[in-house]
Amino acid sequence: MNATDFDRLYGKGREHRRKFATASGSSPLAAFFTRPEAHPPVIGFGLPTSRLPQPLVVTVGINPSTNEFVGRPPPLPLVDDPEVQWKAQTNYFVPSRKNAPYEEWFSLSARFLRASGLAPTSGTNPCSPYSEGLAVHLDLSPVVTNAFTQTMSAQIKLAKKAGDRDREAAIKKSAVEMLSDGLREVLAPALTAIRKVNDISCIVVFGCSLRGAGTPVINEVLRDRLVPRGTTMAVGDATVGWAESSSINIEALPESLRALALSAVSQQAAEPDFASLPIALVSQSPSYWRRQNTLLTTIDEIGRACRRTRQQ
C-alpha cells in the first residue's frame, strides 16, 4: 500500500465516520459513540509499504478499540491527519517505535497465528508475527466505538426490557449497515491495495461463525459477502453443507474444542477482493479471550485444531 492509496482510504474512513458515528442522538447507534470526531479512522495496523519476501496473513476484527488512543504515549496518536496516521499505522508494530502496540489484544491474536501455523515464526516479540511483517490487521469498520459487542448487547437488552421490538430491530439493522459499509468502502479496497504489491496467504476473521456461535452481527455481515454458498465449514460438532470446496472431519477435533464452535478454512470467497483466498473463521476473538481470562494454552489448542482441520 502506498501513501496515495492510504490517503484515499482515509477519506473513505472519514466519510464512513460521518455517516454512522456522528449521527444524531436519536440514531440507534448513538450509544456506540462518545466522542467520535476525536478518533481518527484506522485503516489498518502494520500496513505494508513495500514488497515483502513472503505472503501475508490478514486478520480481521470488528473495529478499533478506544485503547488504541489511550496511554502516554498511546499506540496511535489522537490526531485526525492522514499524513500522521499513515506513518503511525504503517509502523504500528515496529519494535523500535516508542508507541507500543495494544498488546492485550494483539498478543492473543498473534498467539493464535503462531499456534495455528498460519504465520509460523520463531520471534520472541509478544506481537510476533505482526512485528516481523508476516501479518497485518484490518477491521470491518475503521471507526472507534464504545466496546462494540457489549454495547450492542446492552442496548438490545434495554430494548427488550422495554418491550420495544422496533428499537431492537433498528439497533441490529444499523449495526449491520455500519459494518457492511465499512467492509465495502474501506476493508475490501484496503485488501485490494495490499494485493497490488504483496501476496496474501490467508484471511482470519475473528468472531465469525456460520451457525450458533460468534458475534451475530458479524455473521450476518459476512455470511453472504465473505463466505459463499458452496463452502463446507466445521461449526461446533456439526458440518454445515454450504459446498464441497473443503472437507472437514469434525471428529479430528478434541472433544473439548467442539463446544467452541471453531470454523475451519474455506477455499474461496464471494467478493472479488477476496477471490481465491483461504478464509479461517474463528467464532471467538481476542477481545473475548481477554474478557474471559482465557488460558494461553487454550488459545494454543484452538490454533492447533485450526491447523489440523486445514490439513485434512
Protein Blocks (a to p, Z undefined) as FASTA:
>chain_A
ZZklmmmmmmmmmmmmmmmmmmcfkbmklmmpmblmlpccdfbghiafbdcfbdcddddd
fbdcfklmgcjddfbdcbdcfklmmmmmmmmmgmklmbdcdfklmmmmmmmmmmnomagc
fbfbfklcklnopaccddfblcdcedfklmmmmmmmmmmmnopaklmmmmmmmmmmmmmm
mmmmmmmmmmmmmmmmmccfbdcdehiafehpajfklmmmmmmmmmcghiacdehjbccd
fbfkbccdfklpcfklmmnopacddfbdfblklgoiacdddfbdfklmmmnopafklmmm
mmmmmmmmmmZZ
